[in-house]
């Protein structure tokens, strides 16, 4: 399979992020990509399989977060991590970041643990749980510098699932597309109820791609009320 470390290295340079990434990151992200595509033959991890697309749409997309926050020595929970995006990719890019990968599918987490071991990574925890339940756990609640989500769910839903994990003074990072501005407007009330403060949009472009991508950065300024997150049915049927 074509190696993609060169594509990642060049992409980080084009995005102005090379100085913020570990020198070892391109080679490790290449290995991660190989492991991903090998496992994808027997487990549904990604619909993206061309090496150049994996480099841009997965690895460099996750790397874009380096432009909107500083992760050195911080803690992050990746809510609904799936194939490890963005959490495991960020760990590779910033080795001092402590990462918790949360997902409801144990088989995915088993593979992520194997992958982290293969890559020689420490400071990676796999958490098998539903986000709305884990967010009520005192051992996890409001203990992370960052929560991140790269999911298709509506921003109001993501805020209720993710903000409870974030300590006051930390941030929630929601990876979104061009529709983020409208979603953010609709989520203002939810953000305020959940302890969030000022939110901003961080726009970025991927090398060789025309679609605008955005990160919604929500600051945590107050503790999330104990009644949140609610049960999943209520979150779905009665969004904040």
N, C-alpha and C positions, 0 to 999 in steps of 0.2 A: 504493500500500500504506500502511496505517495506520502512522504513525510511532510508535516505541516509546520515544523518548528520555524522554518524560514518565513512562512506566511505570517505566523504569529509575531515573530520578531519585527518584521517590516511593518505589520499593522500597529504594533505598540508604538513604533517610531512615528508613524503617520498620525496617530491619535494624540501624540504628545505625552504618552504615558510610560515610556521606556524607563525613565529615571525612577518611577514609583514602583516598578516591578522588580522582583528578584532576578538576578542574572540567570539563574537556573530555570526560571519559569517557562520559557519557550520549549525547552526540551522535555520538561515534565508535562506540559500541556499537550505536547505531541504524543507522549506515551499514554496519557489519559484518554486522548482521542482514539488511539488504537484499541485500548481496552474497552472503550465505549462501543465502538463499532463491532468488535468481536462479540461482546455480550449481546448486542442488539440483534444478532442472528437468532437468539433463543429467548430473548426477553424484550418486550416493547419499551425501549428507552428513548428513542428519538426517531422522528421521521426524516431527519436530515442526515444524509449518509455520504455525500460527496466531500472529500477531504477539504477542499477550499471553502465549502459551506460550513463544515464543522468549525474550521478556523475562525471564520468571520461571524457566523450567526450564533455560535455557542461561546467559544473561548474569548474572542475579542468583545463580544457583547457583554459578557460578565466583567471583563477587564475595564469596560467603560465606567464602572462604579468607582474606580480609583480616581476619577476626575471630580467626584462630588463629595468625597469623604476621605478622612485619614484613618486607616485601619491598623497601623502599627501598634502592637501590644494591646489591641482591643479584643472584645468578645462579640460574636455575632451568631444569631440563630437564623438558619435558612428554613423558612416555613413552607412546607410542601416542596422539598428539595428535588424530588424526581430523580434525575440522573446526576444530581449534584450541582445544579446551577441555581444561583451563582456561588453557593457556599464553598464547594470543594475547589472550584477554579480560583476563587479569591484566596483561599488558603495557600494554594500553589504560588500565587502572585505575591502574597505577603505572608511569609512563613511565621511571623510572630503573632498573627491573628489566630485566636482560639475560636474554633467553629463547632457549632452543634447543628447537625443535619436532621431535621424533623420530617418524617413522612409516615403515612398511614399504611404503607405496604412494606412488610418485613423483608420480602425478597430483594427489593431495591436497596434497602439499607444493608443487607448482608453483602451485596455486591459492592456498595460504596465502602464498606469497611475493608473488604479485600483489596479494593483499588487503592485506598489510602495506605494500606500496608505495602502494596507493590511499589508505590511511589515514595516510600520511606517517610511518610508524613506522621507527625505526632501532633497532639492537640486537636484531634478530630473526634467528636463524639457523635454516635448515631442514636437517635431517639425515635422509637417506634410508638407513635401516639397520634391522636387527632388533635389538631391545633386548638380547638375550642375547649378541650379537656385539659391539655397541657398548660394552657394559659391560666388555669385556675390553681395550678400546683405551686405552693409557696416556694418550693426549691427553684422554680424557673421564673416565676412572675417578677417582672421589673428587675431582672438581674443582668440583662445584656446591654452592651453599648449600642448595638445595632440589631434590628430585625430586618430581614430582606425577604422579598417574595418576587418571583418571576413567574407569575401566574395569570391566567386569563380572567380570573374572577373580578367582579366589580370592585372599585376602590373602597367603597363603603364596607363591603364584606371583608376585604383584606385588612382594613384598618382595625376592625373589631377583632380579627384573629391575631393580628401582629402587634399592635400597640401595647397590649397587656404584658408582653415579654420585655419591653424596653424600659430601662431605668429612666428616671427623670434626668434630663440633660443629654439623653441619647437620641437616636433618630431611627425612624422607620424608612426604609428604602424600597419603593414599589417600582418595579421595572415595567414600563408601559410603552404604548405606541403613540401615534399622533393624536389619539382621542383623549389623551391624559388631561388636557386642560378642562374639557367638559366634565370628565369624571371628578376632577378635583373640585370644581365648582359645586357639584352635586354632593360631595362628601364633606363640605365644610362643617355642617352641623354634627356629623358623626365624629369628625376629628376633635371638635371642641368637647363633646361629651366624653370622649375616651382619654382626655388628658393631653391631646395634641395641641400644638401652638401653630406658629407660622409655618406654612408649607411653601416650598418653591419647586419649580420645574428645572431640571437639568437636561438640556438637549444635547444630543451627540449624533454623529454619523459614523457608520462603519465603512472602512475602506472598500471602495468599489461598489458600494450599495447606495441606492437612491432614497430609501425609506428613512424618514426622520424617526428617531427613537428618543424616549424620554424617561427620566427617573423622577418620580415624585418623592421629594425629601420632606418628611414630616417630623418636626422637632417635638420631643416629649417634654412638656413643661409642668405637668401635674400628674399625680398618681391616677391611674385608671380606677374608676369606681368598682367596688367589689362585684357588682351584678354583671359586669362584662368580663369575658365574653359570655353570651347567652348560649343556650343549646342550639345545635345546628339548624333545626327546623325553624326556630324563631329568627335566626340570622337570615335564613333564606327567604322566609315568608314575610318578615317585617324588618327590612333593612333600616338602619338608623338614618 
